[in-house]
Structures are given as C-alpha cells and as structure tokens.
Amino acid sequence: MKKLKFLTYGMMALMLVFAVACDGDDGATGPAGTAGTNGTNGTNGTDGNANVTVISVPNGDVSWTSGSYLGTTTNTFSITDTAVNQDIIDHGTVLGYMLLFGNWYALPFEWQNNTGSLDQHILFNYALDTIVMHAYQTNGVLNPGATEYRFMLITDNTVGKTNTNALSQLEAAGVDVNNYEDVMDYYGLEY
C-alpha cells in the first residue's frame, strides 16, 4: 500500500514538473536557414479549350415530361446549367448532338418513318442557365431512342473585337457544325 501511495505521489509530482517546465517566455528567433534547392518542373498537361464547355447527358438521365413547342405537344426535358451564360447568348452558340445507333447526329434532327407517313423531330432551344429539348412526331409525343445527348457551348473572347459570333467564326473556318467530329477536331477535344 505504501508503494502504491509513493507511486501515485511520484507520478503527480512528475506531471507537475512537466506542466511547469512547458511554461515560460519564448526565446529569441534564430537565424534564417539556407534556401532549399528548387524542385524539378512537372510535365506539361494537354492543352484545353477555354472557349468550349461540353454538357453530356446520358439517355438514362433524361426524364421526359409533357410540354409544348410552338403549340405542338412534345416530350420535354430541361437541363439547368450556369454555363449557358449571357456571353454564350450574346456572342456564342450552343450546338446540340445526339448519339443514335453509334453515330452522332446534329440537333435539330428530323426524319420520316419507312412509309413517309410519320415525321419525327428532336430539337432544342436555350436561354440563360437552361437548355430545353423537345421530341415529337406527327401524331404526338416522341420517346427518342438516343443513347446520349451532348451540347457544346461555344464562345470566343475575340468576338467583341470582330463583331461576329462563334457560329460565324466556325463557318468562316470551314467547320461543318452539323458534323460532331469536325467540331470536336476543330477545338482539339476528345470524342
């Protein structure tokens, strides 16, 4: 029992010594050390394109709802994205594409069924912060079978100087804006 009391008091005294030893005034700041050597530079990354934003929407993420386009009943799907900004509206353009049976097609996309009795349409429009897709056919709404939809939001920081827009610049450069691969190649983007 005496041993336990001695150990208890000894531990308390030791803790008190450490607690008091930590207090005190700070000493003077020591001299500055020598500068280290510079590290090696990293490898350059691939160039991006600040003028293009791509919004990709897999078909599984599309929930069509009932809507209308110019008085026609349609299936409608809205995408909210702040990348559709005032600069895009004033100076840029939005190009839409859909992946159908392994091929990219420009929007608007219109076709007839085999007999020519049914016209089918998929198109889009855009406004500030929003892209709206519409799908309809001659006899009502259309449930498209596209695998994916992509929208390219394109602007150019030189359009204010040249008084043109991004679409005019693409056409002047000979880019077929209806060809998904041509546009992607022009901007150096991966498919």
C-alpha positions as CSV (number, residue, x, y, z in Angstrom):
1,M,0.0,0.0,0.0
2,K,2.9,2.4,0.9
3,K,4.4,1.6,-2.5
4,L,1.2,2.5,-4.3
5,K,0.9,5.8,-2.4
6,F,4.5,6.6,-3.2
7,L,4.0,5.8,-6.9
8,T,0.8,7.9,-7.0
9,Y,2.5,11.0,-5.4
10,G,5.6,10.4,-7.6
11,M,3.5,10.5,-10.8
12,M,1.7,13.6,-9.7
13,A,5.0,15.4,-8.9
14,L,6.4,14.3,-12.2
15,M,3.3,15.6,-14.1
16,L,3.6,18.9,-12.2
17,V,7.2,19.3,-13.2
18,F,6.4,18.8,-16.9
19,A,3.4,21.1,-16.7
20,V,5.5,23.9,-15.2
21,A,8.5,23.2,-17.4
22,C,6.4,24.0,-20.5
23,D,5.6,27.5,-19.4
24,G,8.0,30.4,-19.8
25,D,8.9,33.2,-22.2
26,D,9.8,32.4,-25.8
27,G,13.4,32.8,-26.7
28,A,14.8,35.0,-29.4
29,T,14.2,33.9,-33.0
30,G,17.1,32.0,-34.5
31,P,18.9,32.9,-37.7
32,A,17.2,32.1,-41.1
33,G,18.2,28.8,-42.6
34,T,19.6,28.4,-46.1
35,A,17.2,28.2,-49.0
36,G,16.5,24.8,-50.3
37,T,17.0,23.8,-53.9
38,N,14.2,24.2,-56.4
39,G,12.2,21.1,-57.3
40,T,12.1,19.8,-60.9
41,N,9.4,21.1,-63.2
42,G,6.4,18.8,-63.8
43,T,5.4,17.7,-67.3
44,N,3.1,19.9,-69.3
45,G,-0.6,18.8,-69.4
46,T,-2.6,18.6,-72.5
47,D,-4.0,21.9,-73.7
48,G,-7.6,22.5,-73.0
49,N,-10.1,24.9,-74.7
50,A,-11.4,27.7,-72.6
51,N,-13.9,28.6,-75.3
52,V,-15.9,25.3,-75.2
53,T,-17.9,23.7,-72.5
54,V,-19.5,20.3,-73.2
55,I,-22.6,19.2,-71.4
56,S,-23.1,15.5,-71.7
57,V,-26.5,13.8,-70.8
58,P,-26.8,10.0,-71.0
59,N,-30.2,8.9,-72.0
60,G,-30.7,7.3,-68.6
61,D,-30.5,10.7,-67.0
62,V,-33.3,12.1,-69.3
63,S,-36.8,12.2,-67.8
64,W,-39.2,13.4,-70.5
65,T,-42.2,15.3,-69.3
66,S,-45.2,16.7,-71.2
67,G,-44.6,20.1,-72.7
68,S,-45.1,22.1,-75.9
69,Y,-43.1,23.7,-78.6
70,L,-44.7,26.3,-80.8
71,G,-48.2,25.0,-80.0
72,T,-47.2,21.3,-80.6
73,T,-47.4,18.8,-77.7
74,T,-43.9,17.4,-77.1
75,N,-41.9,15.4,-74.7
76,T,-39.7,18.0,-73.0
77,F,-36.5,17.7,-70.9
78,S,-34.8,20.7,-69.3
79,I,-31.1,21.0,-68.4
80,T,-30.2,23.7,-65.9
81,D,-26.5,24.8,-66.2
82,T,-24.9,28.1,-65.4
83,A,-22.5,27.6,-68.3
84,V,-25.3,28.8,-70.5
85,N,-24.5,32.4,-69.6
86,Q,-25.0,35.8,-71.0
87,D,-21.8,35.6,-73.0
88,I,-23.0,32.5,-74.7
89,I,-26.3,34.1,-75.5
90,D,-24.8,37.4,-76.8
91,H,-21.7,36.2,-78.6
92,G,-21.6,32.4,-78.6
93,T,-23.7,29.5,-79.7
94,V,-24.9,26.2,-78.5
95,L,-24.6,23.2,-80.7
96,G,-26.6,20.0,-79.9
97,Y,-25.9,16.4,-80.9
98,M,-27.4,13.0,-80.1
99,L,-25.8,9.6,-80.3
100,L,-28.1,7.2,-82.1
101,F,-27.1,3.7,-83.3
102,G,-23.4,4.5,-82.8
103,N,-23.5,7.7,-84.8
104,W,-23.6,11.4,-83.8
105,Y,-26.3,13.5,-85.4
106,A,-26.8,17.2,-85.1
107,L,-29.9,18.7,-83.5
108,P,-32.4,19.5,-84.7
109,F,-32.8,16.0,-86.0
110,E,-35.8,15.3,-88.3
111,W,-36.7,12.1,-90.1
112,Q,-39.6,10.2,-91.5
113,N,-40.6,6.6,-90.8
114,N,-40.2,4.0,-93.6
115,T,-43.6,4.7,-95.2
116,G,-43.2,8.5,-95.0
117,S,-46.4,8.8,-93.0
118,L,-44.8,9.9,-89.7
119,D,-42.4,12.9,-89.3
120,Q,-40.3,12.7,-86.1
121,H,-38.4,15.6,-84.6
122,I,-35.8,16.2,-81.8
123,L,-34.7,19.7,-81.2
124,F,-33.6,22.1,-78.5
125,N,-33.6,25.8,-77.6
126,Y,-31.7,27.6,-74.9
127,A,-32.0,30.6,-72.6
128,L,-30.0,31.9,-69.6
129,D,-28.9,28.9,-67.5
130,T,-31.2,26.5,-69.4
131,I,-31.3,24.1,-72.4
132,V,-34.7,22.6,-73.3
133,M,-35.0,19.6,-75.5
134,H,-38.3,18.7,-77.3
135,A,-39.3,15.4,-79.0
136,Y,-42.4,15.0,-81.0
137,Q,-43.9,13.3,-84.1
138,T,-46.8,13.8,-86.4
139,N,-49.3,12.1,-84.1
140,G,-48.0,13.2,-80.7
141,V,-45.0,13.0,-78.4
142,L,-41.9,11.0,-79.3
143,N,-39.8,8.9,-76.9
144,P,-36.4,9.0,-78.7
145,G,-34.0,6.1,-78.5
146,A,-30.8,8.2,-78.4
147,T,-28.0,6.8,-76.3
148,E,-26.6,10.2,-75.3
149,Y,-27.1,14.0,-75.9
150,R,-24.2,16.5,-75.9
151,F,-24.4,20.2,-76.1
152,M,-21.3,22.3,-77.0
153,L,-21.4,25.8,-75.5
154,I,-19.0,27.8,-77.6
155,T,-17.8,31.4,-77.1
156,D,-14.8,33.3,-78.3
157,N,-13.1,36.1,-76.5
158,T,-12.3,37.8,-79.8
159,V,-15.9,38.2,-80.9
160,G,-16.3,41.7,-79.3
161,K,-13.4,42.9,-81.4
162,T,-14.6,41.4,-84.7
163,N,-18.3,42.0,-84.2
164,T,-19.1,38.4,-85.2
165,N,-20.3,35.4,-83.2
166,A,-18.8,32.0,-82.6
167,L,-21.1,30.2,-85.2
168,S,-20.0,32.7,-87.9
169,Q,-16.3,32.0,-87.0
170,L,-16.8,28.3,-87.3
171,E,-18.4,28.6,-90.6
172,A,-15.7,31.0,-91.8
173,A,-13.1,28.4,-90.8
174,G,-14.9,25.8,-92.9
175,V,-16.1,23.7,-90.0
176,D,-19.3,21.7,-90.7
177,V,-21.2,22.4,-87.5
178,N,-23.6,19.6,-88.3
179,N,-20.7,17.2,-88.1
180,Y,-19.9,16.3,-84.4
181,E,-16.4,15.0,-85.2
182,D,-15.5,18.1,-87.3
183,V,-16.4,20.4,-84.4
184,M,-14.6,18.3,-81.8
185,D,-11.5,18.1,-84.1
186,Y,-11.5,21.9,-84.7
187,Y,-11.4,22.6,-80.9
188,G,-9.0,19.7,-80.2
189,L,-11.4,17.9,-77.9
190,E,-11.7,14.1,-77.3
191,Y,-14.8,12.4,-78.6
